[in-house]
């Protein structure tokens, strides 16, 4: 029994199309997130059983589900597309948990929708496993994120560069409303729909907001914190289009995402990001750009136009200060220090050394606690000089242990588990999942998962999977 209360499906029809998932040939359970199922008030045994598996595959709809494909637009790599929408996902409905929290339950890879354009509406195994691993690691590190409830195989073949096994991911989010959702109605001049959407988002996510400007301020504040979280983990989203920025502040759409091994501020992995628009160092600036698009959408709801533009501009211009404060907190915690402005130079000195000597981002910060960080530098004299200044400040090692993961879902490890999963062996995936969902634990059995890649294992490009 799932307690659905589908508030988004009660909005006007222009917000979505009613679209059932397309059944698959032969569903098989790859992974089930029992902890998340419990949080949602769902019975894990039922989900593992034939009725639950049928729902997770899109072969059956539970009572109360109202499957829809959501409409949205988006700026993709700076170019505006007036209609995108859920081209390979169906929102089954909204689950209300025993404590009253509300979450979307969405099937990703569930077949064609009216928004599929030239796509096939399906997902293949690799991107499903990647999103499962990365989103659950992010959740374990306290980063606002969509979650992965389950992954299932379909018994079908998906054609990309080659024939690949199909899969469906069950994604959970506080909502799937994006900046691009607002853009969809703004470009059509539909002020009534914009007002309905704004009111809905305020009620669902920002109940303290007093109107569209206050809503904008809330979204800006949450995004500043989320982007700072990304930066502190060396995470590169890869496709920070406006249709991939959730107004809830959650990280959404793990396509060609990746974590840095060797630190360099201009690191980019996404195969479709040819100009490095979404490189690691540019993510805060892209967030400002995306938020400016949201502000533009909300201006018609703010009263007199000139005054509205001025007020919205002021709000967007607050982002850099909010982000910088959040960035300083995160990186100071990684060094076991308070977020004092005087510590910024120390942080930047370390990052400069890491870039110059091609040191591993995660291993340097994790190694500060156990004394192994020095080993990551080919010429350690510069680090030794830096470390004297750092140690003199009396770093808090418990703070560092909380802020710095020992293990991340490294790109080469993800590629390994995808390869073995295609061959039918899920044990490496399950082991990596266990390691990255307990990222701070010091356990010898997972030491190899913390190792940086050998030269022959380095992954330089990641792919979207669509």
MOGIHU-V502196 format. One line per field, one symbol per residue. psi: psi as a letter, one per 30 degrees, with the letter a starting at -180 (. if undefined). burial: # if it has 24 or more other C-alpha atoms within 12 Angstrom, else .. Layout:
psi: ???
burial: ???
//
This chain:
psi: kkjkjieeffllffflkjjllklleikkkekkjeeeeeefgkjeeeefleeeeeeffgfkklkfkiklkkklakjjhfkkjfjcljfhkkjeakkklfgglkkkjkkkgglklfgfbglfgllleeeeeeeeeeeeeeefggkkllljelkklfglkkjbfaklkllkkjkklflgklefeeeeeefggieeeeeeeeeeeeeefiffkfaeeeeeeeeeeeeeeeeeeeefggkjeeihlffgjkfffkkkiichllkkdkkkfgkkekffieggegleffeeeeeeeeeeeeeeefeffgbkeeeeeeeeeeeeffeeeeeeeeeeeefeefghllikeffeeeeeeeeeeeeeghlkeeeeeefeeggfeeffkeifeeeeeeeeeeeffikjfeeeeefjkeklikeeeeeeeeeeeefgjfeeeeeeeeeffhffkjkefgefffklkleffkkfkllef.
burial: .########.#..###########..#######..##..###.#..##...###########..#############....################....###############...###################################.#.#.....########################.....##########.###....#######################################################.#######..###########################......#.###.######.#################....##.##..##.###.#############...##.##.....#..##..#....#.#.#####################.##...#.###############...#..#####.....########
//
